[in-house]
Amino acid sequence: MSDLVTRPAAELLALLSARKLSPLELAEEHIRQIEKLNPHLNALIDFNSDRVRAQAAALSRSGAPKGPLRGLPITIKASIAVQGHRCETGSVINKGYTPTEDAIIVARAQQAGAIILGTTNCPEFLMAYETDNRLYGPTSNPWDLTRTAGGSSGGESAAIAAGLSAAGFGSDGGGSVREPAHFTGICALKPTPGRIPTRGHLPPCVGPFSLIGTVGPMARTIADVALLFQTLSGRDDADPAGAPVALRQYTLEELKSIPIGFLEDDGHTPVTPETRQAIRETVRSLRKQGFHVEPFRPRVLEQARQLWWKFFVRAGAMFFDPVIAGREADLSPTFRGFLDIARRDPPLTGEELLFAWAESDVIRAKLLEEMRRFPILITPVCSVPAFRHGERSWNIDGQRVEYLDAMRYTQWFNLLGSPAAVVPAGWSTEGLPIGVQVAGRPYEDEVVLGIAAAIERDFGYLQPPIAINA
């Protein structure tokens, strides 16, 4: 049972259902893993073993009907409200903030029987692809402690990859569940906005962020990600992006009838040779299984990226101006770095923001028209694998690639409101995992998950060395 904590969540749930394992026994295994590895990874920032044991004991005594997640130990990113747990979004300005009620997805998870292990680390105000802050410090990658686990859901990805947690939830406004999944060798889904409620997320997903910002499941397998999506999705009337979309199922034959496009790079920012190879191996695998896969590069991707920049970077910085006013000395170097990038451009005018908002609808319509030919896109997740703490540029094919440019491959789909999943599919020369991204048309999350599951058959999660040696 030494590998129990890194088994798929679905397998753990089967053991619990068959009473081969009790909720308390499984909780104890995760407590031991957290106590061994969290001092090295710094993934969980609010964890109390007695609180976890109390949940497990109460669940065992309960006569309530068994939910689909009964006894599953999960973690939640510290920007999603969990009653009685710190939700500080990595900022000294929010130090000690503890919600008095749960986010919608947390309440649903607990109703389904999940046990909340604790909350996980994130960069200050979530505005970075590296998890580091002045409250708790950096989160390290289970594959190489000198490297980042990504951001902004980096604590979540490190915990899941190393077996500190069976699964969990992060949030994604520009790749924040997908980049960490890619960096740590796990799976994740950025859903279509509204399919998983965001109420209870800090900061709230409102205004342009009702389209850009989502809450998404993270786990070691696509089947586990799909289970979380199926269990916790569903309209919330208070969610500005909410829509009454029913869950759907697709057979393998139905999925094989959907043409798939792929691109190895976007023609603007290069990717490492191993990233390119991961795309090629993914295409080879899908073709071998009977899928129709062809090269395809939509024409509007760069326009989508420029609009994302206006909303997430420039407008995002403006959103925080009143929050940080007079508290600049308390900001972390990571967040200051984000502000430095954002302030290279002048503040957005009301007219510029209005026209950008209108243009985003035009660009979205153009992309959806292009995707009639290929409703699914296979793309890189990032130009590089997990980078060393503090790195901000790389040389790829003789070209200097800057920090935010390297992450552009996820940013498109936030502007477009499209679902996008990540699944491990390759390795760097340093032995670091490389994921590929599967993106689809809005509200076709189940198609995206189905194609990602097909890719996973030839690839998928492997235990990082720190978990094997724990």
N, C-alpha and C positions, 0 to 999 in steps of 0.2 A: 504493500500500500504506500510505498515511499513516494510514488509519483501521483498520489491521489489529488493533490491540490493543483496539478497541471492537466488533469483530465478534462475533457469537454464538459460543459455545464449540463448538457443533456444526459451524459453518462452518470454524472453525480445525482441528478434528479431521479434517474432510473434506480440507482442504488437506494436512495431515500424512499422511493415509492415501494420498493420490494422489502423494505425494512432490513436491508443488509447493512444499513448505516443510519444512525439517528441524526437529527439536526444538531444536537449538542456535540456528537462525535465529529461531525464535519466542521462545525464551528471551531472546535479545539484544534483540528489540523490546520486551519487557516490562522488561528491565533499563534500557533507555534511558528508557522512560516513568516508571519508578520514580525514576530519578535526576533527571529533570526536575520531576516533580510532587510527589513525597513531601515535599520540603522545605516545600511550601506546605500540603499536606494533613495531614501527620503521621499517615498511615494505617498504614504498616508500622513496627514497632519493632525487629524482628530480621531484617535482610536483609543478605546477603553475596553479591555478584555472582559471585565465584569459586566459591562453593558451588553456586550455581544452574547455572553453566556445567559444573561437574563432573558434576552430575546429568544434564544434557542430553547430554553427551558419552558418559557411561556408557550411557545409554538407546540412543543411536545405535549403539553397539558391541554391544549385547546381542543375543544370538540367541534370546532368550525369545519366546514367542508374543506377538503384539501385543494389548494390553489395550484396552478401550473408551475409556480416557482417555490413551492413549499420546501423550506429548509435550505434554499440556495443562498450562500453568503456573497453579497455583492458590495461594491463600493460606489460612491457618488462623488463627482467632481465638486470641489469646494466653491462653486458658483451656483449650485443648485440647492435650494433650501431643504435641509433635513432638520426637523424639529430637535432642538437640544444639541446640535452639532455646529461647530464654527463654519460660517459661510462668508469668508473675508475677501474673496477674489484676490488673494495674495497681496493685499495692500495694508500697510501700516495705518492708512486712513480709516480702514474698516476693522481695525484690530478689535477682536473680541465679539464681533457681531454674531449673534446666535439667533436664528429664526425661531419663531414661536409656533409655526405651522409648516407642514410639508409642502413641497412642490407637488403638482398634480402627479407627475410620474413616480415620485417617491411614495405617495399615498397608494397609487395603483400597485406598485411593486410590493408593498407591505400587505395589501389586500390579497395579492396573489401568493403570499407566503414567504417572500424573500426576507432574509436577515441582513440588516445594514451593518457592515463591519466598521465603517467610518467614512470620512471624507478625504479627498485626495488633493495634492498640491497642484497649483497652477501659477502662471506668471501674473504679475500685477495687472489687474483690470482685464486680464485675458488677452492682452494685445501683443503677443509674441509667439514665435514658434519654438521658443526654448523656455522650459519651466524653471524659473528662478525668481526669487523675491527677497525682500528685506525681512519678512516675517520668519520664513522657514528655510531659506536658501535653495540651492539647486536640487532638482531631481535627476538622478543618473540612470543611464540606460542599462538594463540587465545584461546586455551583450558586451558592454564595454563601459566601465564606470567612469572613464574619462570623457564620455560622450553624453549628449542630451537624450532624453526620452521624448523630446518634442514638446510642442505646445499648441494650443493652450491646455489640452487635456493630457499633459505629460505624466502627472502623477497617476492618473487612471490607467494609462497604457503600461507604465512600468509595473504597477501592482498586478495587472491581469497577466502580463507576459511572464512574470516571475512566480505566479501562483499564490500571491498574497490575497487575491480575490478571484472568484469564479467568473465574474463578468461585471459590467457596470455601465454607467452613463457619463458621457462628457457633453460638451457643446461645441458648435462649429459655426463660425462666421466667415472663415476663409480657408478652412482645412483643418480645424482644430481637433477633430477626432481622427481625421484621415492621415495627416502627417505623423502624429504619434504612433498610430497603428503601423504605418510604413516603417518608422524608425525602430520599432520594437518587435516586429514580426507577428502582429496579431491582426484581427479583422475589425472593421467598423463600418457603420452606415451613417452618412449624412442624409436624413430623410427629406422628402418633399416638405417644405414648410407647412405646418399645421397638422401633419399626420401624427406627430407626437407632440403633445402640448408643451409649450415653453413656460407656462405660468409658474412662477416660483424661481425663475432664473434671475440672477443678478449679474449685470444690469438687465433690465427687462428688454425683451425682443419686440420693440415698438418702432413706429416710423419706418424708415428704410430697413431697419434691422428685423422687421417682421418677415421680410423676404430673405434677407441675408442670413439671419441667425436661426439656428436650429439646435435641438437637443437630440443626441444620437446614441444608440447602443454600441458598446464595445465588448468584444469577447475573443476567445482563442479560435473559434470556428465560425464560419458563416451560418451554420445551422443554429448556433447559440445566439448570434446576432438576430437571426430571423425569429427565433423564439421570443426574444425580448421585444422585438418590433411588434409581433402579433399580439403579445400579451398586454403591452402598455400603450399601443396606439389607440386612436379614437378621438373624436372631436371634443374640444373644450370650448364652450360658448364664448369664453372670455378671450380666446386666442384670436388675434386679428387675422391670422392666416388660416384659421380652422375651416375645414370643409367636411361634409358628411360623406366620406369615401369609405366604402366597405372593403374589408380584406378580400383578396383574390388569390386563387391558386392556379398554377400553370404546370402542365405536364412537361416532361423533358422534350417530347416531340413538339409541343407548342413552342417551347423556347428555341428549339432548333430551326423553326420556321422564320425566326426573326433575324434579318440581316444585321451583322455587326461590323462597325467600322473601327479602325485603329490608327493611331499615330504614334510614332516613336519620339517625336519632338514637335514643337509648334512653329518651327521656322524662325523663332526669335531668340530663344534661350536653350542652349544645348543641355544634354543630359549625359551622365557618365556612360561609358561603354557597357558596364554591367546592367545599368538601368535599361538601356536599349535592348540588351540581350534578354532581359526579363520579359519585355514586351514581345519579342520574337518567340520565345519559348511558350508564352501564353497563347499566342496565335496558333502556333504549331499544335498545342494541346487541344484547343477548341476545334481546329480543323480535323484532327484525328478522331474527335468524338462526333463529327458530323455537322458541326456548325459552319455557316457561311460567313467568312471573315475576309474583309477587303480593306486596303489602305483608304483612309478618308480623313481629311483635315477641314473642318468647317471654316468658312471664310471670316466669320464674325468673332472668333475667339479673342483676338487682340482688342477689339472694341469692347467686348464684355469685360476684359481685364481692366481696361482704363476706367470704365464706369465703376467697377468694384472698388478701385483705388479711391475714387471720389467719395464713395459712401463709407467704406470701412476705414480707410486711413485718414482722409481729410475731415469728413464729417464726424468720424469716430473720435478724433482728437478734440473737435469742438464740443462734442457731448460731454467730455470730461473736464473742460475748462472750469465750469462752476464748482465741480467736485474738488479739484486740486488747488483752487485759488487760495493762496496763503499757506499752502501745505507743500510747496515745491521741494523743500528740503527733506521731506519724508519719502519722496519718490525713489524707487529702485533704479539702478543703472539701466536695467532692461527696459523699463517703461520710459525713462528719459530718452533712450535710444529710439523708441517708437516716436516720441514727440519730435525729436530732431529730424527724423525722416518726414513726418507729417508737415512740419513747419517750413520745409524747403519750398513749399508752394504757399501762395497767399491764402488766407481764409476763404472758404466758399462763400460767395454771395447768394442771396436768396434766389436771384434769377438763375445763377449757374446750377444751384441745387434743383430748382424746378425743372429746368431743361434736361438735366441728367436723369431725373426721375422719369420724365416722359420718354427719353431716349432708351432707357433700360427696357421699357415695354416694346419698343420698336426692335431692338436688338434681340430680345427674347423671341419675338415672333419670327424673325429671320432665321434664328438657329433652329427653332422647332420646324420650320419649313424645310430647312436643309436635312434635319434628322428624320424626315419622312422616308428618306432612302435608307438610312442606317439609324434605327431607333436606339441602338446601344453603341456607346463609344468606349473603347479600351485605350487608356492613356497612362503615361507615367503619373506618379503621385508627386514627385519632386525631382529636381535635377540631380540630387545627391542623396546618399544614405545618411544615417545619423551622423551629425557633425560634432566636433569637439566643443566642449563648453566654451562659449564666448566667441566662436568663429562667426564671421559675418560675410565672407566672400571666398570664392573658390575659382581655380583655373580649370576649365573644362575645354578640351580640344583647342587650346591656345586662346580661349576667350575668358575674360574675367566675368564671373557671374556673382552678382550681389545678392545679399540675403533675401529680400522679399521677392526678387525676380526668380530665384530658385524655386520658390513655392507657388508660382503662378498656375501650375497645372491643377491645383484644387480650387483656386479662387474663381475661375470662370463659373463654376456650377453653383456657387452661392448667389452670384448676380442673377443667374438664370432660373433659380428656384428648382433645380433638378436634383433628383436623388443620385447619390454617388457612394459606392462601397469600395473598400480596400481589402485586398486579400494578399497574403505573402506569396511571392512567385519567383524569387531569385536571391542571389547573394553577391555581396561586393568582394573584392579581393582581400579585404580585411576580415571577412567572415561576418559581415553585418547583413541583416535581412533587408530585402528590397520588396516592396509591395507594388501591385498594379492597381489602377483605378478603373472601376466599371461604372459608367454614368448612363443615365437614361432620361426619358422624357418625364416631365412632372406627373406625379401620381402613379407612376409605374415602378414604384419601389420594389414590388414583388418580382418583377422581371429582372431588375438589377440584381436582387439577391439570388435569383435562380441562376443567372449567368455566372455570378461570382462563385456559387457553389460548384458549378461545372469546372471552373478554373481550379478550384481547391482540390479536386480529385487527384491532380498530378503534383500538387504543391502543398501549401498549408503550413500550420504552426509547428514549430519545433521548440523544445525546451532550451532556454538560454543556459549557458554554463553555470551561472550563479544558482539557478534552481536545481540543476542536476546535482550539484555539490552541497546543497543545503543540508 
